[in-house]
Amino acid sequence: MSEEGKKKEKKDVEEIREVISVVSKEVPGLIKGIIGSVFSEEAGRDMGKAAAAFYKQLKDAGMPEETAVKMTENYVSVFTSLGDVMKGAVGGKRGVKGGEIGEEVSKRVQERVKEKLAEKHVETEEEEEDEDED
């Protein structure tokens, strides 16, 4: 590998390390903030108001009671399903606790970085072989 190629690869690795560091520090806080906002007392009140307004709109439009109730239940289930998805994303379903999410993200990013660097290394070697053949 040429000296220039080595310098570029080293720079790429340093940039990736910096990205991993930022991701592992920032992502857990962002996820916790999102979950906190979805499951807060205020969010519960807002969801209740939204469900009541949705139901009222359906009834005012002439929707039968049974249909309006069923549609409102489905409407509310969208919010609760979203909450379940978010909890699962944090790791509740896969055994990763909130405090460990940064480590998990970091580990997965590092795995992908290693894969990409290996691909890049193979490409660089192929380019050098092509240059040697010329």
C-alpha positions in Angstrom: 0.0 0.0 0.0 1.3 3.4 -0.9 2.2 6.0 1.8 -0.6 8.2 0.6 -3.1 5.3 0.8 -2.0 4.6 4.4 -2.4 8.2 5.4 -5.9 8.4 3.9 -6.9 5.1 5.6 -5.6 6.4 8.9 -7.6 9.6 8.5 -10.7 7.6 7.7 -10.3 5.4 10.8 -9.8 8.5 13.0 -13.0 10.1 11.5 -14.9 6.9 12.1 -13.7 6.7 15.7 -14.9 10.2 16.2 -18.3 9.4 14.8 -18.6 6.3 16.9 -17.7 8.3 20.0 -20.4 10.9 19.3 -23.0 8.3 18.4 -22.4 6.2 21.6 -22.6 9.3 23.8 -25.6 11.1 22.1 -28.0 8.3 21.0 -28.9 6.9 24.4 -29.8 10.4 25.7 -31.9 11.0 22.6 -33.8 7.7 22.9 -34.4 8.3 26.6 -35.7 11.8 25.9 -38.1 10.5 23.2 -39.4 7.7 25.4 -39.8 10.1 28.3 -41.8 12.5 26.2 -44.1 9.6 24.9 -44.7 8.2 28.4 -44.9 11.4 30.4 -48.0 12.6 32.3 -48.4 15.4 29.8 -48.2 13.0 26.8 -50.9 10.9 28.5 -53.2 13.9 28.9 -52.5 15.0 25.3 -53.3 11.5 24.0 -56.6 11.5 25.9 -57.5 14.9 24.5 -56.6 13.8 21.0 -58.7 10.6 21.4 -61.7 12.5 22.7 -61.4 15.0 19.8 -61.2 12.2 17.3 -64.2 10.5 18.8 -66.2 13.7 18.8 -65.3 14.4 15.2 -66.6 10.9 14.2 -69.8 11.3 16.2 -70.4 14.9 14.8 -70.0 13.4 11.3 -72.8 11.0 12.0 -70.7 7.9 12.6 -72.6 5.1 14.5 -71.5 4.8 18.2 -70.1 1.3 17.9 -68.0 2.3 14.8 -66.8 5.5 16.5 -65.7 3.6 19.6 -63.9 1.0 17.5 -62.1 3.6 15.4 -61.1 5.6 18.5 -59.7 2.4 20.1 -57.7 1.8 16.9 -56.5 5.4 17.0 -55.3 5.1 20.6 -53.6 1.8 19.8 -51.4 3.5 17.3 -49.9 5.6 20.1 -49.4 2.6 22.4 -47.9 0.5 19.6 -45.5 3.3 18.9 -44.5 3.2 22.6 -43.9 -0.5 22.4 -41.8 -0.2 19.3 -39.7 2.5 21.0 -39.2 0.4 24.1 -38.2 -2.5 21.9 -35.8 -0.3 20.1 -34.1 0.6 23.3 -33.6 -3.0 23.9 -36.4 -4.2 26.2 -37.2 -7.1 23.9 -33.6 -8.0 23.2 -32.2 -7.7 26.7 -30.3 -4.5 26.2 -30.9 -2.0 29.0 -31.1 1.8 28.4 -27.6 2.3 29.9 -26.1 -0.3 27.6 -27.6 1.0 24.4 -24.6 3.2 23.7 -22.3 0.3 24.0 -24.5 -1.8 21.7 -24.7 1.0 19.1 -21.0 1.5 19.3 -20.3 -2.2 18.9 -22.5 -2.5 15.8 -21.1 0.7 14.2 -17.6 -0.7 14.8 -18.5 -4.0 13.1 -19.8 -2.1 10.1 -16.7 0.1 10.0 -14.5 -2.9 10.1 -16.4 -4.4 7.2 -16.1 -1.2 5.2 -12.4 -0.9 5.9 -11.8 -4.5 4.9 -13.7 -3.8 1.6 -11.7 -0.6 1.1 -8.5 -2.5 1.8 -9.3 -5.1 -0.8 -10.1 -2.4 -3.4 -6.8 -0.6 -2.6 -4.9 -3.8 -3.1 -6.6 -4.5 -6.4 -5.8 -1.0 -7.6 -2.2 -1.4 -6.6 -2.0 -4.8 -8.4 -3.5 -3.1 -11.5 -0.9 -0.4 -11.3 1.9 -2.9 -11.0 0.6 -4.8 -14.1 0.8 -1.6 -16.2 
